Amino acid sequence: MKAYTEFVDFIVTHIKPEAIAAFKASEENHDLFYELLGKEKAGIASVEERKLLDQFMQIEHIMRMAKIKSRQYVEK
């Protein structure tokens, strides 16, 4: 998706690769993600919880793309 690519390119060109590689979600968000994932797997997540889980998954996808691309910039 072009929107993801543009955003990832922006992140990679404006934030130091070391900072991108070191980024980790807060413990609070980490715990919430796994709580929502557990509810989804158990089939008991509400509509709002599924929406929030989807947002977490989108952010995770963007960060993985940014980490991969930032490594490519460093290797050049």
N, C-alpha and C positions, 0 to 999 in steps of 0.2 A: 504494500500500500504506500503510495507516494507521500501521504501525510506523515506516516511513521518515519520514512526515510529522511524527509526534510527535517523533522524534529531531531532524529538521531544525528544527522550531520551537524546541526546547530550545537547540540550537546558536545560532540566530539571536537568541534573546532573552537569552542569557547570555554571548555573546562579542561584542566590538565588531565592527561591520561591516568596519572597516578591517583587522582581524586575519583575518577570514574571507576577505576579498578577497586578502590577501597570502599566504595559506597555500599552500605548495608542498611536495610530498613531498621527502624527503631525496634526495640524488644516488644513494645506495645503493639505495633503493626504486625510484627512477626507472629506474635501470639494470636492476634485477631484473625490473620490469614489462615492459620492452621485450625482455629476454631470453626471458621466458616467452611473450610475445606472438609472438615469432619462432618459438619451438618449436611453439606451437599452430598457427600458419599453415603450418609445414612438416610438420605431422602427426607430430611426434616428442615431444610433451609427454607426460609420465607422468600418471597419475591424480592424484597429489599436486600436480604442477605445474599441472594444469588447475584443481584446487580452489583453489590459491593465486591463480591468475590470476582466478578468479571472485571471490575476496575483494577483490582489487585493484579489479575492475570495480564491485563493490557500493560500496566506499568512494568511488570516483571519482564514482559517481552521487549519493551523499549529499552530497559536497562541492559538486558542480555545483548541486544543488538549494539548498543553504545559501547559496551565492554569489548565486544569482538572487534568493532570498527576502530576503537581507540588503540587496540593492540596492533592493528594494521598500520596506523599512523606512526607508532613508535618503531616498528620494524623497518620502515622506509629509510 
